[in-house]
Amino acid sequence: DAGVTQSPTHLIKTRGQQVTLRCSPISGHKSVSWYQQVLGQGPQFIFQYYEKEERGRGNFPDRFSARQFPNYSSELNVNALLLGDSALYLCASSLEGVAKGGPPGFGQGTRLTVV
Amino acid sequence: AQSVTQLGSHVSVSEGALVLLRCNYSSSVPPYLFWYVQYPNQGLQLLLKYTTGATLVKGINGFEAEFKKSETSFHLTKPSAHMSDAAEYFCAVRRFNNAGNMLTFGGGTRLMVKP
């Protein structure tokens, strides 16, 4: 089975632009989460979606938004990009939304560079 | 609120030596704890997890961790380091509510293995 797949793998954007990152979960997984990992730090939770509904949101500004599609894939959108948005964006998927112990599997990430 | 502290942002050991990476957590409820490894320019790979039951947990690549409730610790160990163990290691605690898979990560420990 394919793991979590993210696209694109690398992206360079200019300040003020908008970006969309995509994630396909592991087959059968209905929960998708997004994390931001700034260089030298641990990942920070951004969003979690389960059955196409937002179930959790981290401490990120409204410039960050996401959605989940009927096939459980997900998009993360970031508007009005700032230099500080440069980071590795990780997508994770798991079987269920309610915490039952199953750890999420992570994709390889999208490296976003804002110049 | 839950938090994770990893003592030592960098740890250096000789090949064949004991690896000990420290993790302390705070949680108001029984925690679910995880260790992930990240190789350069890659996503996160699960090493091991603790949910309930046996407090000594064995993972992949010869790693293990022991959950000590009295010390609020979940340190990662490996008896003999290998060059291929050089990577970034993250300890994480899972929020236990219907938000599902929201993980709170520590800041990470970079393990360097000297020949």
Interface residues (C-beta under 8 A of the other chain):
Chain A: V4 S31 S33 Y35 G40 Q41 G42 P43 Q44 F45 Q48 Y50 R55 G56 G58 L90 A92 S94 E96 G97 V98 A99 G101 P103 P104 G105 F106 G107 Q108 G109 R111
Chain B: V4 Y32 F34 Y36 N41 Q42 G43 L44 Q45 L46 K49 T51 T52 F90 A92 R94 R95 F96 N97 N98 A99 G100 N101 M102 L103 T104 F105 G106 G107 G108
